[in-house]
Amino acid sequence: MWNPYKNITPVTRRRLNNFKKNRRAFLSLRIFLLLFLISLFSELLINDKPVIAYYKGEILMPIIIDYPEEKFGGFLAVTDYRDPFISDEIEANGWILWPLVRYNHQTINYEIPSPAPSPPSFLIEREMRCQNYPGGIDDKNCNIWNWNWLGTDDQGRDVLARLAYGFRISVIFGLILTVLSSSIGIIVGALQGFFGGLTDLFSQRLILIML
């Protein structure tokens, strides 16, 4: 059986064991990794495009392929799948599988019951929450999947969607920056140690200026 600790030095193993004994830190790491893993699949969970659709005998993948609206009887170059005309047309000739949250980081919710920024949907009574939908409280689109779980920002965009997409970008950028800065530091340090003399002196002063 593969042992991940086999090639780890005793000092590193002791540090890992000490970290695991810190329950709060270890739990925080698990939560962070779980959230980051979920954010990697944001398009499948939080998106204003269906994950998959079946229309007139054809399987469609809207999250991968941008279909023109004319395919569904419209005339725009970009399909708005949240448009009742488009969604009703697809459902009349097939079916739609939506993500859990039907917004992405740029989607503007024009049905919010109060001026933006609006509070979370679960804090608003149903009658008020559905008042801007064409069918009111009986409108099929006024459902839990169209809720703004954390409300909207000042432009009517879903806060939960923006957090998910923004979290992923921030973490990936931080990881890339860390890898690049560490690689550059190792290379510069190796050159300083190998050549020494003026190379070491010049490089050290250049680093101090940058800092």
Steps between C-alpha positions, in 0.01 A plus 500: 500500500629847409616696801507880447732540801765260367725762336436775755780600737444462877497879543229546235303208643511658845380833359210330322401315815508824699281666237249213510481533879381858455137408435390851405778541242446152355124555478558836332723332242231242425233767461726704275579202277132404482396854399779520243401163353139615471607829340688309229162370381318832525375479142318176583348626824454875453425616148234675292538234231356146522746220569337293227185528290306277264334688214324346199692175522840664556714501813636849568780611733444874557775531763755388240355618169343841433190435292344795312148593601370430150539130580206541739293732285659828607720744314783602738861385465521397867230289663353612831378171645333681791265668253155337550451481122820297455451274802136431409598420141762249612274337758219474245731300272719325756638571846759710687739410782587819689781561752403537866527879473389656171739797501861558415723784620369740232129411491270786596177402670230730366232338718636610838213639710690797642763742368851356485678401712223266611497275810515118483187351345414286802458817707230630262140385511390294202239747377757778489770273361283404200343838431721585201446167322237504220290236676552638846489246781388228257786557255699177457829693492442644846657200670787411728741456208466868412558619855783737583621312807733779613313782330626713213761772464425859401459395135260212563759224459486192720744524792535122543599456135752783520650356818540154344663622180706765679625251762626267227683778315657631821628162617636398158671838460653467847627148427650603166664806657645288781645242260650765273650707783644188666650380170658838431631519857657152478665579165637835616620353828674213319677742264612715792639201685671354193670814364531705819700824492351784296211282381396434857546865601315641198213253530460565871488877452249457215277288726521763776397772255205293383392435860 
